Amino acid sequence: MVPEETVRTVLGVAGNITAITLFLSTIPTFYRIWKKGSVEQYSPVPYLATFFNCGLWVLYGMPFVHPDSLLVVTTSGVGLVIEIGYLLIFLMCSDTRKRFQVAMMVLLEVLVIGGFVLFVLTVVHTTHKRSTIVGSISAAANILMYASPLSVMKLVITTKSIEYMPFLLSLFCLCNGLCWFVYALFPFDPFIAVPNGMGALFGILQLILYATFYKSTKRMLAARKEEPELGLAVIPMHDAKA
């Protein structure tokens, strides 16, 4: 029989891979933002939530909080760096009002995480208590990260378009949630299992929406592409009458 620790390590490595892939899955979205020089209707909420979530999980995985959680630290640390990059691009390509709002949210999140680190180190003195406190808050932040696309899902339902809901983000949200949910069963860690189980569920809901509005989105994009071409075709007709 395979030792439980070996199973946990294998699942942790798989979770690392899916988590990092999840973080990288929005590269096409940010390439589009950078190329157009505008964030258009893309929401900063998923990236702000992921930045905050990764910061808390880095703290949770530290030896002085929850020993033997190196895989949690590495995954969240990489995610934190990637999200910083995304937020910098978002700030550069936003209008003044949105840039100010996002910058204030980033500052608030940094202050909250910093204050939380000081609280844990100075007030709580055992790893068991630290794990419980940090784990509870990190689990809540993880649920918020997975739920953050709900604002985009509302836009999808309203517009009947998936243009601003990246497919890869939804797909790897499901894969990542499933990997870490199973990882948390060996041994059972409710702080990892609960939010990631919910994350898998949110991923399924996003993919259902994607499948539902895929065809209508294709028709909308095709119609939008034809409009300028029709406009160009009308010009020579006017010139001919003149």
Biotite code that builds the C-alpha atoms (Angstrom):
import biotite.structure as struc

atoms = struc.array([
    struc.Atom([0.000, 0.000, 0.000], chain_id="A", res_id=1, res_name="MET", atom_name="CA", element="C"),
    struc.Atom([1.274, 3.481, -0.912], chain_id="A", res_id=2, res_name="VAL", atom_name="CA", element="C"),
    struc.Atom([2.176, 5.541, 2.184], chain_id="A", res_id=3, res_name="PRO", atom_name="CA", element="C"),
    struc.Atom([-0.166, 8.427, 2.936], chain_id="A", res_id=4, res_name="GLU", atom_name="CA", element="C"),
    struc.Atom([2.734, 10.905, 2.894], chain_id="A", res_id=5, res_name="GLU", atom_name="CA", element="C"),
    struc.Atom([3.680, 9.811, -0.647], chain_id="A", res_id=6, res_name="THR", atom_name="CA", element="C"),
    struc.Atom([0.082, 10.262, -1.834], chain_id="A", res_id=7, res_name="VAL", atom_name="CA", element="C"),
    struc.Atom([-0.033, 13.708, -0.214], chain_id="A", res_id=8, res_name="ARG", atom_name="CA", element="C"),
    struc.Atom([3.255, 14.727, -1.874], chain_id="A", res_id=9, res_name="THR", atom_name="CA", element="C"),
    struc.Atom([2.115, 13.569, -5.320], chain_id="A", res_id=10, res_name="VAL", atom_name="CA", element="C"),
    struc.Atom([-1.207, 15.386, -4.957], chain_id="A", res_id=11, res_name="LEU", atom_name="CA", element="C"),
    struc.Atom([0.616, 18.467, -3.672], chain_id="A", res_id=12, res_name="GLY", atom_name="CA", element="C"),
    struc.Atom([2.885, 18.522, -6.720], chain_id="A", res_id=13, res_name="VAL", atom_name="CA", element="C"),
    struc.Atom([-0.175, 18.080, -8.987], chain_id="A", res_id=14, res_name="ALA", atom_name="CA", element="C"),
    struc.Atom([-1.852, 20.910, -7.076], chain_id="A", res_id=15, res_name="GLY", atom_name="CA", element="C"),
    struc.Atom([1.220, 23.076, -7.583], chain_id="A", res_id=16, res_name="ASN", atom_name="CA", element="C"),
    struc.Atom([1.133, 22.467, -11.325], chain_id="A", res_id=17, res_name="ILE", atom_name="CA", element="C"),
    struc.Atom([-2.594, 23.181, -11.693], chain_id="A", res_id=18, res_name="THR", atom_name="CA", element="C"),
    struc.Atom([-2.405, 26.242, -9.417], chain_id="A", res_id=19, res_name="ALA", atom_name="CA", element="C"),
    struc.Atom([0.485, 27.797, -11.334], chain_id="A", res_id=20, res_name="ILE", atom_name="CA", element="C"),
    struc.Atom([-1.281, 26.960, -14.605], chain_id="A", res_id=21, res_name="THR", atom_name="CA", element="C"),
    struc.Atom([-4.377, 28.664, -13.184], chain_id="A", res_id=22, res_name="LEU", atom_name="CA", element="C"),
    struc.Atom([-2.349, 31.789, -12.391], chain_id="A", res_id=23, res_name="PHE", atom_name="CA", element="C"),
    struc.Atom([-0.803, 31.769, -15.883], chain_id="A", res_id=24, res_name="LEU", atom_name="CA", element="C"),
    struc.Atom([-4.083, 31.034, -17.691], chain_id="A", res_id=25, res_name="SER", atom_name="CA", element="C"),
    struc.Atom([-4.977, 34.728, -17.915], chain_id="A", res_id=26, res_name="THR", atom_name="CA", element="C"),
    struc.Atom([-1.828, 35.643, -19.868], chain_id="A", res_id=27, res_name="ILE", atom_name="CA", element="C"),
    struc.Atom([-3.881, 35.854, -23.119], chain_id="A", res_id=28, res_name="PRO", atom_name="CA", element="C"),
    struc.Atom([-6.284, 38.247, -21.377], chain_id="A", res_id=29, res_name="THR", atom_name="CA", element="C"),
    struc.Atom([-3.485, 40.544, -20.227], chain_id="A", res_id=30, res_name="PHE", atom_name="CA", element="C"),
    struc.Atom([-1.774, 40.337, -23.611], chain_id="A", res_id=31, res_name="TYR", atom_name="CA", element="C"),
    struc.Atom([-5.014, 41.650, -25.124], chain_id="A", res_id=32, res_name="ARG", atom_name="CA", element="C"),
    struc.Atom([-5.218, 44.400, -22.468], chain_id="A", res_id=33, res_name="ILE", atom_name="CA", element="C"),
    struc.Atom([-1.586, 45.397, -23.063], chain_id="A", res_id=34, res_name="TRP", atom_name="CA", element="C"),
    struc.Atom([-1.988, 45.353, -26.852], chain_id="A", res_id=35, res_name="LYS", atom_name="CA", element="C"),
    struc.Atom([-5.149, 47.496, -26.765], chain_id="A", res_id=36, res_name="LYS", atom_name="CA", element="C"),
    struc.Atom([-3.867, 49.717, -23.946], chain_id="A", res_id=37, res_name="GLY", atom_name="CA", element="C"),
    struc.Atom([-7.225, 49.405, -22.215], chain_id="A", res_id=38, res_name="SER", atom_name="CA", element="C"),
    struc.Atom([-8.810, 47.083, -19.652], chain_id="A", res_id=39, res_name="VAL", atom_name="CA", element="C"),
    struc.Atom([-12.168, 47.511, -21.455], chain_id="A", res_id=40, res_name="GLU", atom_name="CA", element="C"),
    struc.Atom([-14.849, 45.744, -19.372], chain_id="A", res_id=41, res_name="GLN", atom_name="CA", element="C"),
    struc.Atom([-12.485, 43.342, -17.625], chain_id="A", res_id=42, res_name="TYR", atom_name="CA", element="C"),
    struc.Atom([-12.968, 43.334, -13.864], chain_id="A", res_id=43, res_name="SER", atom_name="CA", element="C"),
    struc.Atom([-9.991, 43.705, -11.476], chain_id="A", res_id=44, res_name="PRO", atom_name="CA", element="C"),
    struc.Atom([-11.850, 41.767, -8.750], chain_id="A", res_id=45, res_name="VAL", atom_name="CA", element="C"),
    struc.Atom([-10.484, 38.261, -9.588], chain_id="A", res_id=46, res_name="PRO", atom_name="CA", element="C"),
    struc.Atom([-6.884, 39.525, -9.584], chain_id="A", res_id=47, res_name="TYR", atom_name="CA", element="C"),
    struc.Atom([-7.278, 41.555, -6.388], chain_id="A", res_id=48, res_name="LEU", atom_name="CA", element="C"),
    struc.Atom([-8.884, 38.554, -4.687], chain_id="A", res_id=49, res_name="ALA", atom_name="CA", element="C"),
    struc.Atom([-6.151, 36.188, -5.877], chain_id="A", res_id=50, res_name="THR", atom_name="CA", element="C"),
    struc.Atom([-3.397, 38.583, -4.761], chain_id="A", res_id=51, res_name="PHE", atom_name="CA", element="C"),
    struc.Atom([-4.915, 38.797, -1.267], chain_id="A", res_id=52, res_name="PHE", atom_name="CA", element="C"),
    struc.Atom([-5.526, 35.051, -1.153], chain_id="A", res_id=53, res_name="ASN", atom_name="CA", element="C"),
    struc.Atom([-1.951, 34.164, -2.140], chain_id="A", res_id=54, res_name="CYS", atom_name="CA", element="C"),
    struc.Atom([-0.517, 36.521, 0.465], chain_id="A", res_id=55, res_name="GLY", atom_name="CA", element="C"),
    struc.Atom([-2.508, 34.838, 3.224], chain_id="A", res_id=56, res_name="LEU", atom_name="CA", element="C"),
    struc.Atom([-1.618, 31.310, 2.083], chain_id="A", res_id=57, res_name="TRP", atom_name="CA", element="C"),
    struc.Atom([2.082, 32.171, 2.026], chain_id="A", res_id=58, res_name="VAL", atom_name="CA", element="C"),
    struc.Atom([1.677, 33.133, 5.684], chain_id="A", res_id=59, res_name="LEU", atom_name="CA", element="C"),
    struc.Atom([-0.319, 29.969, 6.450], chain_id="A", res_id=60, res_name="TYR", atom_name="CA", element="C"),
    struc.Atom([2.392, 27.727, 4.986], chain_id="A", res_id=61, res_name="GLY", atom_name="CA", element="C"),
    struc.Atom([5.226, 29.279, 6.977], chain_id="A", res_id=62, res_name="MET", atom_name="CA", element="C"),
    struc.Atom([6.922, 26.929, 9.515], chain_id="A", res_id=63, res_name="PRO", atom_name="CA", element="C"),
    struc.Atom([5.995, 29.205, 12.415], chain_id="A", res_id=64, res_name="PHE", atom_name="CA", element="C"),
    struc.Atom([2.293, 28.941, 11.476], chain_id="A", res_id=65, res_name="VAL", atom_name="CA", element="C"),
    struc.Atom([1.703, 25.533, 9.874], chain_id="A", res_id=66, res_name="HIS", atom_name="CA", element="C"),
    struc.Atom([4.846, 23.333, 9.709], chain_id="A", res_id=67, res_name="PRO", atom_name="CA", element="C"),
    struc.Atom([5.513, 20.945, 6.786], chain_id="A", res_id=68, res_name="ASP", atom_name="CA", element="C"),
    struc.Atom([3.554, 22.993, 4.240], chain_id="A", res_id=69, res_name="SER", atom_name="CA", element="C"),
    struc.Atom([6.323, 23.840, 1.770], chain_id="A", res_id=70, res_name="LEU", atom_name="CA", element="C"),
    struc.Atom([4.139, 23.047, -1.262], chain_id="A", res_id=71, res_name="LEU", atom_name="CA", element="C"),
    struc.Atom([1.519, 25.558, -0.086], chain_id="A", res_id=72, res_name="VAL", atom_name="CA", element="C"),
    struc.Atom([4.186, 28.273, 0.272], chain_id="A", res_id=73, res_name="VAL", atom_name="CA", element="C"),
    struc.Atom([5.776, 27.648, -3.135], chain_id="A", res_id=74, res_name="THR", atom_name="CA", element="C"),
    struc.Atom([2.464, 27.661, -4.984], chain_id="A", res_id=75, res_name="THR", atom_name="CA", element="C"),
    struc.Atom([1.136, 30.753, -3.267], chain_id="A", res_id=76, res_name="SER", atom_name="CA", element="C"),
    struc.Atom([4.491, 32.549, -3.537], chain_id="A", res_id=77, res_name="GLY", atom_name="CA", element="C"),
    struc.Atom([4.607, 32.050, -7.298], chain_id="A", res_id=78, res_name="VAL", atom_name="CA", element="C"),
    struc.Atom([0.966, 33.108, -7.549], chain_id="A", res_id=79, res_name="GLY", atom_name="CA", element="C"),
    struc.Atom([1.668, 36.255, -5.546], chain_id="A", res_id=80, res_name="LEU", atom_name="CA", element="C"),
    struc.Atom([4.443, 37.315, -7.936], chain_id="A", res_id=81, res_name="VAL", atom_name="CA", element="C"),
    struc.Atom([2.283, 36.602, -11.000], chain_id="A", res_id=82, res_name="ILE", atom_name="CA", element="C"),
    struc.Atom([-0.671, 38.562, -9.619], chain_id="A", res_id=83, res_name="GLU", atom_name="CA", element="C"),
    struc.Atom([1.578, 41.546, -8.886], chain_id="A", res_id=84, res_name="ILE", atom_name="CA", element="C"),
    struc.Atom([2.521, 41.531, -12.569], chain_id="A", res_id=85, res_name="GLY", atom_name="CA", element="C"),
    struc.Atom([-1.126, 41.363, -13.643], chain_id="A", res_id=86, res_name="TYR", atom_name="CA", element="C"),
    struc.Atom([-2.132, 44.203, -11.325], chain_id="A", res_id=87, res_name="LEU", atom_name="CA", element="C"),
    struc.Atom([0.691, 46.395, -12.602], chain_id="A", res_id=88, res_name="LEU", atom_name="CA", element="C"),
    struc.Atom([-0.527, 45.912, -16.183], chain_id="A", res_id=89, res_name="ILE", atom_name="CA", element="C"),
    struc.Atom([-4.115, 46.564, -15.066], chain_id="A", res_id=90, res_name="PHE", atom_name="CA", element="C"),
    struc.Atom([-3.047, 49.807, -13.393], chain_id="A", res_id=91, res_name="LEU", atom_name="CA", element="C"),
    struc.Atom([-1.095, 50.985, -16.440], chain_id="A", res_id=92, res_name="MET", atom_name="CA", element="C"),
    struc.Atom([-3.988, 50.303, -18.833], chain_id="A", res_id=93, res_name="CYS", atom_name="CA", element="C"),
    struc.Atom([-6.836, 51.698, -16.697], chain_id="A", res_id=94, res_name="SER", atom_name="CA", element="C"),
    struc.Atom([-8.397, 55.138, -16.781], chain_id="A", res_id=95, res_name="ASP", atom_name="CA", element="C"),
    struc.Atom([-7.601, 57.510, -13.894], chain_id="A", res_id=96, res_name="THR", atom_name="CA", element="C"),
    struc.Atom([-10.669, 56.645, -11.811], chain_id="A", res_id=97, res_name="ARG", atom_name="CA", element="C"),
    struc.Atom([-10.276, 52.881, -12.059], chain_id="A", res_id=98, res_name="LYS", atom_name="CA", element="C"),
    struc.Atom([-6.497, 53.142, -11.528], chain_id="A", res_id=99, res_name="ARG", atom_name="CA", element="C"),
    struc.Atom([-7.070, 54.988, -8.255], chain_id="A", res_id=100, res_name="PHE", atom_name="CA", element="C"),
    struc.Atom([-9.658, 52.457, -7.075], chain_id="A", res_id=101, res_name="GLN", atom_name="CA", element="C"),
    struc.Atom([-7.438, 49.455, -7.843], chain_id="A", res_id=102, res_name="VAL", atom_name="CA", element="C"),
    struc.Atom([-4.368, 51.099, -6.284], chain_id="A", res_id=103, res_name="ALA", atom_name="CA", element="C"),
    struc.Atom([-6.303, 51.825, -3.076], chain_id="A", res_id=104, res_name="MET", atom_name="CA", element="C"),
    struc.Atom([-7.531, 48.230, -2.910], chain_id="A", res_id=105, res_name="MET", atom_name="CA", element="C"),
    struc.Atom([-3.986, 46.879, -3.357], chain_id="A", res_id=106, res_name="VAL", atom_name="CA", element="C"),
    struc.Atom([-2.716, 49.204, -0.612], chain_id="A", res_id=107, res_name="LEU", atom_name="CA", element="C"),
    struc.Atom([-5.537, 48.121, 1.712], chain_id="A", res_id=108, res_name="LEU", atom_name="CA", element="C"),
    struc.Atom([-4.801, 44.430, 1.094], chain_id="A", res_id=109, res_name="GLU", atom_name="CA", element="C"),
    struc.Atom([-1.078, 44.903, 1.779], chain_id="A", res_id=110, res_name="VAL", atom_name="CA", element="C"),
    struc.Atom([-1.838, 46.735, 5.035], chain_id="A", res_id=111, res_name="LEU", atom_name="CA", element="C"),
    struc.Atom([-4.298, 44.027, 6.148], chain_id="A", res_id=112, res_name="VAL", atom_name="CA", element="C"),
    struc.Atom([-1.815, 41.209, 5.431], chain_id="A", res_id=113, res_name="ILE", atom_name="CA", element="C"),
    struc.Atom([1.012, 43.122, 7.152], chain_id="A", res_id=114, res_name="GLY", atom_name="CA", element="C"),
    struc.Atom([-1.140, 43.802, 10.205], chain_id="A", res_id=115, res_name="GLY", atom_name="CA", element="C"),
    struc.Atom([-2.206, 40.185, 10.318], chain_id="A", res_id=116, res_name="PHE", atom_name="CA", element="C"),
    struc.Atom([1.438, 39.003, 10.259], chain_id="A", res_id=117, res_name="VAL", atom_name="CA", element="C"),
    struc.Atom([2.251, 41.276, 13.219], chain_id="A", res_id=118, res_name="LEU", atom_name="CA", element="C"),
    struc.Atom([-0.809, 40.037, 15.115], chain_id="A", res_id=119, res_name="PHE", atom_name="CA", element="C"),
    struc.Atom([0.076, 36.367, 14.615], chain_id="A", res_id=120, res_name="VAL", atom_name="CA", element="C"),
    struc.Atom([3.712, 36.829, 15.614], chain_id="A", res_id=121, res_name="LEU", atom_name="CA", element="C"),
    struc.Atom([3.120, 38.981, 18.680], chain_id="A", res_id=122, res_name="THR", atom_name="CA", element="C"),
    struc.Atom([-0.215, 37.816, 20.122], chain_id="A", res_id=123, res_name="VAL", atom_name="CA", element="C"),
    struc.Atom([-0.558, 34.121, 19.176], chain_id="A", res_id=124, res_name="VAL", atom_name="CA", element="C"),
    struc.Atom([2.230, 31.910, 20.490], chain_id="A", res_id=125, res_name="HIS", atom_name="CA", element="C"),
    struc.Atom([1.584, 28.301, 19.362], chain_id="A", res_id=126, res_name="THR", atom_name="CA", element="C"),
    struc.Atom([1.553, 26.827, 15.852], chain_id="A", res_id=127, res_name="THR", atom_name="CA", element="C"),
    struc.Atom([-1.768, 25.089, 16.548], chain_id="A", res_id=128, res_name="HIS", atom_name="CA", element="C"),
    struc.Atom([-3.529, 28.356, 17.370], chain_id="A", res_id=129, res_name="LYS", atom_name="CA", element="C"),
    struc.Atom([-1.764, 30.173, 14.547], chain_id="A", res_id=130, res_name="ARG", atom_name="CA", element="C"),
    struc.Atom([-2.809, 27.458, 12.081], chain_id="A", res_id=131, res_name="SER", atom_name="CA", element="C"),
    struc.Atom([-6.424, 27.688, 13.231], chain_id="A", res_id=132, res_name="THR", atom_name="CA", element="C"),
    struc.Atom([-6.621, 31.491, 13.032], chain_id="A", res_id=133, res_name="ILE", atom_name="CA", element="C"),
    struc.Atom([-4.652, 31.977, 9.808], chain_id="A", res_id=134, res_name="VAL", atom_name="CA", element="C"),
    struc.Atom([-6.230, 28.892, 8.237], chain_id="A", res_id=135, res_name="GLY", atom_name="CA", element="C"),
    struc.Atom([-9.763, 30.115, 8.925], chain_id="A", res_id=136, res_name="SER", atom_name="CA", element="C"),
    struc.Atom([-9.119, 33.534, 7.407], chain_id="A", res_id=137, res_name="ILE", atom_name="CA", element="C"),
    struc.Atom([-7.164, 32.053, 4.487], chain_id="A", res_id=138, res_name="SER", atom_name="CA", element="C"),
    struc.Atom([-10.008, 29.627, 3.775], chain_id="A", res_id=139, res_name="ALA", atom_name="CA", element="C"),
    struc.Atom([-12.462, 32.551, 3.681], chain_id="A", res_id=140, res_name="ALA", atom_name="CA", element="C"),
    struc.Atom([-10.118, 34.459, 1.341], chain_id="A", res_id=141, res_name="ALA", atom_name="CA", element="C"),
    struc.Atom([-9.819, 31.362, -0.852], chain_id="A", res_id=142, res_name="ASN", atom_name="CA", element="C"),
    struc.Atom([-13.598, 31.145, -1.160], chain_id="A", res_id=143, res_name="ILE", atom_name="CA", element="C"),
    struc.Atom([-13.677, 34.848, -2.113], chain_id="A", res_id=144, res_name="LEU", atom_name="CA", element="C"),
    struc.Atom([-11.014, 34.222, -4.763], chain_id="A", res_id=145, res_name="MET", atom_name="CA", element="C"),
    struc.Atom([-13.018, 31.407, -6.314], chain_id="A", res_id=146, res_name="TYR", atom_name="CA", element="C"),
    struc.Atom([-16.250, 33.421, -6.008], chain_id="A", res_id=147, res_name="ALA", atom_name="CA", element="C"),
    struc.Atom([-14.722, 36.584, -7.504], chain_id="A", res_id=148, res_name="SER", atom_name="CA", element="C"),
    struc.Atom([-15.703, 35.597, -11.083], chain_id="A", res_id=149, res_name="PRO", atom_name="CA", element="C"),
    struc.Atom([-19.353, 35.851, -9.961], chain_id="A", res_id=150, res_name="LEU", atom_name="CA", element="C"),
    struc.Atom([-19.266, 39.523, -11.014], chain_id="A", res_id=151, res_name="SER", atom_name="CA", element="C"),
    struc.Atom([-18.117, 38.407, -14.458], chain_id="A", res_id=152, res_name="VAL", atom_name="CA", element="C"),
    struc.Atom([-20.740, 35.642, -14.501], chain_id="A", res_id=153, res_name="MET", atom_name="CA", element="C"),
    struc.Atom([-23.413, 38.289, -13.888], chain_id="A", res_id=154, res_name="LYS", atom_name="CA", element="C"),
    struc.Atom([-22.075, 40.240, -16.883], chain_id="A", res_id=155, res_name="LEU", atom_name="CA", element="C"),
    struc.Atom([-22.168, 37.057, -18.984], chain_id="A", res_id=156, res_name="VAL", atom_name="CA", element="C"),
    struc.Atom([-25.824, 36.396, -18.098], chain_id="A", res_id=157, res_name="ILE", atom_name="CA", element="C"),
    struc.Atom([-26.791, 40.047, -18.710], chain_id="A", res_id=158, res_name="THR", atom_name="CA", element="C"),
    struc.Atom([-25.037, 40.401, -22.065], chain_id="A", res_id=159, res_name="THR", atom_name="CA", element="C"),
    struc.Atom([-25.361, 36.732, -23.128], chain_id="A", res_id=160, res_name="LYS", atom_name="CA", element="C"),
    struc.Atom([-21.679, 36.964, -24.036], chain_id="A", res_id=161, res_name="SER", atom_name="CA", element="C"),
    struc.Atom([-18.605, 35.155, -22.670], chain_id="A", res_id=162, res_name="ILE", atom_name="CA", element="C"),
    struc.Atom([-16.188, 37.646, -24.261], chain_id="A", res_id=163, res_name="GLU", atom_name="CA", element="C"),
    struc.Atom([-14.919, 38.861, -20.875], chain_id="A", res_id=164, res_name="TYR", atom_name="CA", element="C"),
    struc.Atom([-14.889, 35.484, -19.102], chain_id="A", res_id=165, res_name="MET", atom_name="CA", element="C"),
    struc.Atom([-11.633, 33.704, -20.097], chain_id="A", res_id=166, res_name="PRO", atom_name="CA", element="C"),
    struc.Atom([-12.185, 29.988, -20.783], chain_id="A", res_id=167, res_name="PHE", atom_name="CA", element="C"),
    struc.Atom([-8.785, 28.853, -19.487], chain_id="A", res_id=168, res_name="LEU", atom_name="CA", element="C"),
    struc.Atom([-9.338, 30.642, -16.173], chain_id="A", res_id=169, res_name="LEU", atom_name="CA", element="C"),
    struc.Atom([-12.633, 28.780, -15.692], chain_id="A", res_id=170, res_name="SER", atom_name="CA", element="C"),
    struc.Atom([-11.156, 25.417, -16.729], chain_id="A", res_id=171, res_name="LEU", atom_name="CA", element="C"),
    struc.Atom([-8.124, 25.595, -14.447], chain_id="A", res_id=172, res_name="PHE", atom_name="CA", element="C"),
    struc.Atom([-10.250, 26.968, -11.618], chain_id="A", res_id=173, res_name="CYS", atom_name="CA", element="C"),
    struc.Atom([-12.030, 23.604, -11.732], chain_id="A", res_id=174, res_name="LEU", atom_name="CA", element="C"),
    struc.Atom([-8.822, 21.550, -12.065], chain_id="A", res_id=175, res_name="CYS", atom_name="CA", element="C"),
    struc.Atom([-7.039, 23.424, -9.275], chain_id="A", res_id=176, res_name="ASN", atom_name="CA", element="C"),
    struc.Atom([-9.993, 23.158, -6.922], chain_id="A", res_id=177, res_name="GLY", atom_name="CA", element="C"),
    struc.Atom([-10.259, 19.410, -7.458], chain_id="A", res_id=178, res_name="LEU", atom_name="CA", element="C"),
    struc.Atom([-6.508, 18.789, -6.964], chain_id="A", res_id=179, res_name="CYS", atom_name="CA", element="C"),
    struc.Atom([-6.255, 20.703, -3.701], chain_id="A", res_id=180, res_name="TRP", atom_name="CA", element="C"),
    struc.Atom([-9.541, 19.266, -2.419], chain_id="A", res_id=181, res_name="PHE", atom_name="CA", element="C"),
    struc.Atom([-8.195, 15.725, -2.790], chain_id="A", res_id=182, res_name="VAL", atom_name="CA", element="C"),
    struc.Atom([-4.808, 16.815, -1.372], chain_id="A", res_id=183, res_name="TYR", atom_name="CA", element="C"),
    struc.Atom([-6.576, 18.055, 1.757], chain_id="A", res_id=184, res_name="ALA", atom_name="CA", element="C"),
    struc.Atom([-8.001, 14.588, 2.420], chain_id="A", res_id=185, res_name="LEU", atom_name="CA", element="C"),
    struc.Atom([-4.536, 13.097, 3.245], chain_id="A", res_id=186, res_name="PHE", atom_name="CA", element="C"),
    struc.Atom([-4.814, 13.892, 6.125], chain_id="A", res_id=187, res_name="PRO", atom_name="CA", element="C"),
    struc.Atom([-8.010, 15.911, 6.245], chain_id="A", res_id=188, res_name="PHE", atom_name="CA", element="C"),
    struc.Atom([-7.393, 19.650, 6.365], chain_id="A", res_id=189, res_name="ASP", atom_name="CA", element="C"),
    struc.Atom([-10.707, 21.546, 6.386], chain_id="A", res_id=190, res_name="PRO", atom_name="CA", element="C"),
    struc.Atom([-8.986, 24.879, 5.728], chain_id="A", res_id=191, res_name="PHE", atom_name="CA", element="C"),
    struc.Atom([-7.833, 23.595, 2.322], chain_id="A", res_id=192, res_name="ILE", atom_name="CA", element="C"),
    struc.Atom([-10.647, 21.137, 1.554], chain_id="A", res_id=193, res_name="ALA", atom_name="CA", element="C"),
    struc.Atom([-13.677, 23.414, 2.014], chain_id="A", res_id=194, res_name="VAL", atom_name="CA", element="C"),
    struc.Atom([-12.636, 26.426, -0.105], chain_id="A", res_id=195, res_name="PRO", atom_name="CA", element="C"),
    struc.Atom([-11.149, 24.289, -2.868], chain_id="A", res_id=196, res_name="ASN", atom_name="CA", element="C"),
    struc.Atom([-14.241, 22.071, -2.983], chain_id="A", res_id=197, res_name="GLY", atom_name="CA", element="C"),
    struc.Atom([-16.296, 25.227, -3.452], chain_id="A", res_id=198, res_name="MET", atom_name="CA", element="C"),
    struc.Atom([-13.758, 26.431, -6.020], chain_id="A", res_id=199, res_name="GLY", atom_name="CA", element="C"),
    struc.Atom([-14.319, 23.286, -8.081], chain_id="A", res_id=200, res_name="ALA", atom_name="CA", element="C"),
    struc.Atom([-18.070, 23.935, -7.909], chain_id="A", res_id=201, res_name="LEU", atom_name="CA", element="C"),
    struc.Atom([-17.650, 27.552, -9.078], chain_id="A", res_id=202, res_name="PHE", atom_name="CA", element="C"),
    struc.Atom([-15.435, 26.287, -11.915], chain_id="A", res_id=203, res_name="GLY", atom_name="CA", element="C"),
    struc.Atom([-18.193, 23.912, -13.045], chain_id="A", res_id=204, res_name="ILE", atom_name="CA", element="C"),
    struc.Atom([-20.758, 26.746, -12.989], chain_id="A", res_id=205, res_name="LEU", atom_name="CA", element="C"),
    struc.Atom([-18.481, 28.957, -15.100], chain_id="A", res_id=206, res_name="GLN", atom_name="CA", element="C"),
    struc.Atom([-17.971, 26.194, -17.673], chain_id="A", res_id=207, res_name="LEU", atom_name="CA", element="C"),
    struc.Atom([-21.735, 25.634, -17.862], chain_id="A", res_id=208, res_name="ILE", atom_name="CA", element="C"),
    struc.Atom([-22.182, 29.351, -18.602], chain_id="A", res_id=209, res_name="LEU", atom_name="CA", element="C"),
    struc.Atom([-19.391, 29.182, -21.177], chain_id="A", res_id=210, res_name="TYR", atom_name="CA", element="C"),
    struc.Atom([-21.097, 26.289, -22.987], chain_id="A", res_id=211, res_name="ALA", atom_name="CA", element="C"),
    struc.Atom([-24.500, 28.017, -22.778], chain_id="A", res_id=212, res_name="THR", atom_name="CA", element="C"),
    struc.Atom([-23.436, 31.332, -24.332], chain_id="A", res_id=213, res_name="PHE", atom_name="CA", element="C"),
    struc.Atom([-20.597, 30.185, -26.604], chain_id="A", res_id=214, res_name="TYR", atom_name="CA", element="C"),
    struc.Atom([-22.658, 30.235, -29.817], chain_id="A", res_id=215, res_name="LYS", atom_name="CA", element="C"),
    struc.Atom([-24.384, 33.542, -29.068], chain_id="A", res_id=216, res_name="SER", atom_name="CA", element="C"),
    struc.Atom([-20.988, 35.131, -28.385], chain_id="A", res_id=217, res_name="THR", atom_name="CA", element="C"),
    struc.Atom([-19.615, 33.874, -31.712], chain_id="A", res_id=218, res_name="LYS", atom_name="CA", element="C"),
    struc.Atom([-22.599, 35.450, -33.489], chain_id="A", res_id=219, res_name="ARG", atom_name="CA", element="C"),
    struc.Atom([-22.127, 38.773, -31.659], chain_id="A", res_id=220, res_name="MET", atom_name="CA", element="C"),
    struc.Atom([-18.408, 38.941, -32.464], chain_id="A", res_id=221, res_name="LEU", atom_name="CA", element="C"),
    struc.Atom([-19.064, 38.054, -36.112], chain_id="A", res_id=222, res_name="ALA", atom_name="CA", element="C"),
    struc.Atom([-21.746, 40.765, -36.380], chain_id="A", res_id=223, res_name="ALA", atom_name="CA", element="C"),
    struc.Atom([-19.418, 43.308, -34.757], chain_id="A", res_id=224, res_name="ARG", atom_name="CA", element="C"),
    struc.Atom([-16.681, 42.414, -37.230], chain_id="A", res_id=225, res_name="LYS", atom_name="CA", element="C"),
    struc.Atom([-19.022, 42.824, -40.194], chain_id="A", res_id=226, res_name="GLU", atom_name="CA", element="C"),
    struc.Atom([-20.208, 46.330, -39.200], chain_id="A", res_id=227, res_name="GLU", atom_name="CA", element="C"),
    struc.Atom([-17.002, 48.201, -40.204], chain_id="A", res_id=228, res_name="PRO", atom_name="CA", element="C"),
    struc.Atom([-16.840, 46.190, -43.435], chain_id="A", res_id=229, res_name="GLU", atom_name="CA", element="C"),
    struc.Atom([-20.423, 47.184, -44.292], chain_id="A", res_id=230, res_name="LEU", atom_name="CA", element="C"),
    struc.Atom([-19.553, 50.807, -43.567], chain_id="A", res_id=231, res_name="GLY", atom_name="CA", element="C"),
    struc.Atom([-16.608, 50.661, -45.967], chain_id="A", res_id=232, res_name="LEU", atom_name="CA", element="C"),
    struc.Atom([-18.795, 49.055, -48.615], chain_id="A", res_id=233, res_name="ALA", atom_name="CA", element="C"),
    struc.Atom([-21.340, 51.913, -48.411], chain_id="A", res_id=234, res_name="VAL", atom_name="CA", element="C"),
    struc.Atom([-18.777, 54.686, -49.049], chain_id="A", res_id=235, res_name="ILE", atom_name="CA", element="C"),
    struc.Atom([-18.116, 53.880, -52.739], chain_id="A", res_id=236, res_name="PRO", atom_name="CA", element="C"),
    struc.Atom([-21.884, 53.781, -53.385], chain_id="A", res_id=237, res_name="MET", atom_name="CA", element="C"),
    struc.Atom([-22.260, 57.352, -52.108], chain_id="A", res_id=238, res_name="HIS", atom_name="CA", element="C"),
    struc.Atom([-19.243, 58.423, -54.148], chain_id="A", res_id=239, res_name="ASP", atom_name="CA", element="C"),
    struc.Atom([-20.791, 56.872, -57.253], chain_id="A", res_id=240, res_name="ALA", atom_name="CA", element="C"),
    struc.Atom([-24.018, 58.880, -56.783], chain_id="A", res_id=241, res_name="LYS", atom_name="CA", element="C"),
    struc.Atom([-22.015, 62.057, -56.349], chain_id="A", res_id=242, res_name="ALA", atom_name="CA", element="C"),
])
